[in-house]
Amino acid sequence: MKDFFTFYTDIKDMAVPFTAFSLYHMLFLAVSAVGIAVLFSYYRRQDAVIQRRMQVIMAVYFLVEELLYTTWLFLFCHDNVWHQILPLELCSLCVYMNALTVYLKRDTLRFFSGVVGLCAGLVAMLYPANISELYPVLSYRTINFYALHAAFVLFALIQLQDHTLLQYHYMKKNFLIICGMFTTAFVINLNLHTQYMFVGVPPKISFIASLYKVTGVMMFLPVILVTLFLIQCIVLYILRKVYRVDNRIA
């Protein structure tokens, strides 16, 4: 527990590291899945007033979590902290988009929270590259990581109860949002040597780094954006099948 709040660059002789695909990873996944299932089941049984209240509570949680995470970085990160706290990580952007979704109730934002939030949450929990072998199992960063991304998945499932969101014209608007986010992050990374949105120059995650070696710096961002568009198309197609959306609803 001595390294519960320690930033990974200051951890020495980690006792029980959190490692991807380990028994501890499976345990975190199981607990997250149970928590999501229980809360989602409870949400579906409530009337509209209680459901709205739960969404407001989740919006407050997202914003408080982001504030606490930023405070943690200020207190414990001693490595270019001003570069670390920019709200350009995908999870930070999901936090603010989810809060805006609750406040504004716009279908474009709800689509983002449903589709992007679901993908971001699931992929992060299944492949926790940001914490694997960097933090102990019992640490603020590990526990917060899974609590936050499980909340993303829960919030996404809540939004996707409205099957009318799964329309292709929302996908087009959503892709413009994604392009803006990744382009901004790429430019910042290019100038500050950061790793926002996993498009650092060069990136640190192995399979993205392999793509970078093939494309080079000039074509890296365009290839990433095309890849994201294709992934979004596939995810939306799968969700339409899962939720049995009428093909006449485009």
ZAMARGU-4260 file (C-alpha; in steps of 0.2 Angstrom, whole numbers, plus 5000, padded with zeros to 4 digits):
<rodrens>
0) 5000/5000/5000 | 5015/5011/5001 | 5014/5015/4983 | 4995/5018/4982 | 4996/5036/4976
5) 5013/5035/4969 | 5015/5040/4950 | 5023/5026/4940 | 5040/5035/4937 | 5043/5036/4956
10) 5038/5017/4960 | 5053/5007/4966 | 5052/4988/4969 | 5034/4986/4965 | 5027/4971/4975
15) 5012/4965/4965 | 5011/4974/4948 | 4995/4975/4938 | 4998/4965/4922 | 4987/4963/4907
20) 4979/4946/4905 | 4985/4941/4923 | 4973/4933/4936 | 4971/4951/4944 | 4966/4958/4927
25) 4953/4944/4925 | 4947/4948/4943 | 4945/4967/4939 | 4936/4963/4923 | 4924/4951/4933
30) 4920/4964/4946 | 4917/4977/4933 | 4906/4966/4923 | 4895/4962/4938 | 4894/4980/4943
35) 4889/4986/4926 | 4876/4972/4925 | 4868/4976/4942 | 4867/4994/4940 | 4861/4993/4922
40) 4847/4981/4928 | 4843/4992/4942 | 4842/5007/4930 | 4830/4998/4918 | 4818/4995/4931
45) 4816/5013/4937 | 4804/5026/4930 | 4809/5041/4920 | 4812/5052/4935 | 4824/5040/4944
50) 4833/5036/4927 | 4836/5055/4925 | 4842/5057/4942 | 4854/5042/4940 | 4861/5050/4924
55) 4864/5067/4933 | 4873/5057/4947 | 4884/5049/4934 | 4888/5066/4926 | 4893/5073/4943
60) 4904/5057/4946 | 4913/5060/4929 | 4917/5078/4933 | 4922/5074/4951 | 4933/5060/4945
65) 4942/5071/4932 | 4945/5084/4946 | 4952/5071/4958 | 4963/5063/4944 | 4970/5080/4939
70) 4973/5084/4958 | 4982/5067/4959 | 4993/5072/4944 | 4997/5089/4952 | 5002/5081/4969
75) 5011/5065/4963 | 5017/5068/4945 | 5034/5076/4944 | 5037/5074/4926 | 5031/5088/4915
80) 5015/5089/4925 | 5008/5103/4914 | 5010/5092/4899 | 5001/5078/4908 | 4985/5087/4913
85) 4979/5094/4897 | 4961/5086/4894 | 4966/5078/4878 | 4966/5060/4883 | 4952/5050/4876
90) 4945/5046/4893 | 4945/5064/4898 | 4936/5069/4882 | 4923/5055/4886 | 4921/5062/4903
95) 4916/5080/4897 | 4906/5073/4882 | 4896/5062/4894 | 4893/5077/4906 | 4887/5087/4891
100) 4876/5073/4885 | 4867/5073/4902 | 4865/5092/4902 | 4861/5096/4884 | 4852/5080/4879
105) 4858/5081/4861 | 4857/5066/4850 | 4874/5069/4842 | 4882/5069/4860 | 4872/5054/4865
110) 4878/5044/4850 | 4896/5049/4855 | 4893/5043/4873 | 4885/5027/4867 | 4896/5021/4853
115) 4913/5029/4857 | 4910/5027/4876 | 4906/5009/4874 | 4922/5006/4863 | 4933/5016/4873
120) 4928/5008/4889 | 4928/4990/4883 | 4945/4991/4874 | 4953/5000/4889 | 4947/4987/4901
125) 4952/4972/4890 | 4969/4980/4885 | 4974/4991/4899 | 4990/4997/4891 | 4990/5014/4901
130) 4992/5004/4918 | 4999/4987/4914 | 5016/4984/4923 | 5016/5002/4928 | 5006/5002/4944
135) 5002/4990/4958 | 4986/4980/4959 | 4981/4990/4974 | 4984/5008/4968 | 4973/5023/4965
140) 4977/5023/4947 | 4972/5005/4944 | 4956/5005/4954 | 4951/5022/4947 | 4955/5016/4929
145) 4943/5002/4930 | 4929/5011/4940 | 4930/5025/4926 | 4930/5014/4911 | 4916/5003/4918
150) 4906/5019/4921 | 4909/5023/4902 | 4902/5006/4897 | 4887/5008/4909 | 4883/5026/4903
155) 4885/5020/4885 | 4872/5005/4888 | 4860/5018/4895 | 4861/5029/4880 | 4860/5014/4868
160) 4843/5010/4875 | 4836/5023/4863 | 4839/5013/4847 | 4835/5028/4836 | 4852/5034/4840
165) 4860/5020/4829 | 4858/5029/4813 | 4871/5032/4800 | 4869/5051/4799 | 4874/5052/4817
170) 4890/5042/4813 | 4895/5056/4800 | 4893/5070/4813 | 4902/5059/4826 | 4917/5056/4814
175) 4919/5075/4812 | 4921/5076/4831 | 4933/5062/4831 | 4944/5070/4817 | 4944/5086/4827
180) 4950/5077/4843 | 4963/5066/4835 | 4970/5080/4825 | 4971/5092/4840 | 4980/5078/4850
185) 4992/5074/4836 | 4997/5093/4834 | 5000/5094/4853 | 5010/5078/4853 | 5021/5084/4839
190) 5025/5100/4848 | 5026/5093/4867 | 5032/5076/4864 | 5016/5069/4873 | 5006/5053/4870
195) 4988/5060/4869 | 4975/5049/4861 | 4989/5036/4858 | 4995/5046/4842 | 5012/5051/4849
200) 5026/5055/4838 | 5032/5041/4839 | 5018/5032/4848 | 5022/5020/4863 | 5009/5007/4861
205) 5017/4993/4851 | 5004/4989/4837 | 5001/5008/4834 | 5020/5011/4834 | 5021/4997/4820
210) 5009/5006/4810 | 5019/5023/4812 | 5034/5014/4805 | 5025/5009/4790 | 5016/5026/4787
215) 5029/5038/4793 | 5025/5055/4801 | 5016/5063/4786 | 5003/5049/4783 | 5001/5043/4801
220) 4986/5054/4805 | 4977/5051/4789 | 4979/5032/4791 | 4973/5033/4809 | 4958/5043/4804
225) 4953/5031/4790 | 4955/5017/4802 | 4944/5025/4815 | 4931/5028/4802 | 4931/5010/4797
230) 4930/5004/4815 | 4916/5016/4818 | 4906/5008/4803 | 4909/4991/4809 | 4904/4995/4827
235) 4888/5003/4821 | 4884/4989/4810 | 4886/4977/4824 | 4876/4987/4836 | 4862/4989/4824
240) 4862/4970/4822 | 4862/4967/4841 | 4848/4979/4844 | 4839/4973/4829 | 4837/4991/4821
245) 4826/4991/4806 | 4837/4993/4791 | 4824/5006/4784 | 4830/5017/4798 | 4846/5025/4792
</rodrens>
